[in-house]
Amino acid sequence: MLRLAAILYSIIATSLAGTGVIAVLVMGYVSVPAILVAAGVGAVLGLPVSYLIARKITGATSGG
């Protein structure tokens, strides 16, 4: 499951980080620290999200 979570993390973290950066830019915060914080928050939030999705996929495919 850890392997699946790592693969999902590469997709989910970039999506969340990109969404965070776009949200920050739309709100008018165009400074580098604001953009880096938004990208970092997206990357950190990607960890539990990818783990939960991997767990759901593993549970659904194992017949449970």
Legacy VTK file of the C-alpha trace (Angstrom):
# vtk DataFile Version 3.0
C-alpha trace
ASCII
DATASET POLYDATA
POINTS 64 float
0.000 0.000 0.000
2.918 2.334 0.656
4.012 1.991 -2.958
0.541 2.922 -4.183
0.422 5.879 -1.769
3.773 7.113 -3.094
2.552 6.969 -6.673
-0.685 8.724 -5.757
1.257 11.344 -3.778
3.128 12.421 -6.886
-0.177 13.247 -8.549
-2.182 14.499 -5.574
0.504 16.710 -4.032
1.218 18.511 -7.294
-2.498 19.049 -7.844
-3.044 20.446 -4.349
0.095 22.583 -4.507
-0.902 23.971 -7.886
-4.411 24.689 -6.671
-3.001 26.479 -3.645
-0.686 28.601 -5.769
-3.505 29.556 -8.121
-5.747 30.447 -5.171
-3.029 32.642 -3.659
-2.415 34.402 -6.954
-6.131 34.994 -7.522
-6.393 36.547 -4.059
-3.704 39.016 -5.058
-0.793 37.699 -3.009
1.966 37.766 -5.600
4.945 37.628 -3.249
7.335 34.697 -3.346
6.794 33.714 0.327
3.023 33.498 -0.159
3.441 31.301 -3.224
5.958 29.045 -1.465
3.719 28.661 1.584
0.760 27.735 -0.601
2.828 25.163 -2.488
4.201 23.760 0.765
0.771 23.459 2.333
-0.455 21.609 -0.747
2.491 19.232 -0.608
1.967 18.531 3.100
-1.781 18.032 2.668
-1.016 15.565 -0.100
0.484 13.102 2.385
-2.650 12.142 4.348
-4.879 12.472 1.300
-2.780 10.057 -0.758
-2.589 7.620 2.149
-6.372 7.661 2.623
-7.027 7.174 -1.075
-4.498 4.330 -1.248
-6.182 2.699 1.728
-9.598 2.996 0.056
-8.281 1.539 -3.193
-6.517 -1.307 -1.397
-9.640 -2.091 0.627
-11.869 -2.028 -2.428
-9.637 -4.332 -4.462
-8.920 -6.839 -1.690
-12.555 -7.893 -1.513
-13.179 -6.222 1.842
LINES 1 65
64 0 1 2 3 4 5 6 7 8 9 10 11 12 13 14 15 16 17 18 19 20 21 22 23 24 25 26 27 28 29 30 31 32 33 34 35 36 37 38 39 40 41 42 43 44 45 46 47 48 49 50 51 52 53 54 55 56 57 58 59 60 61 62 63
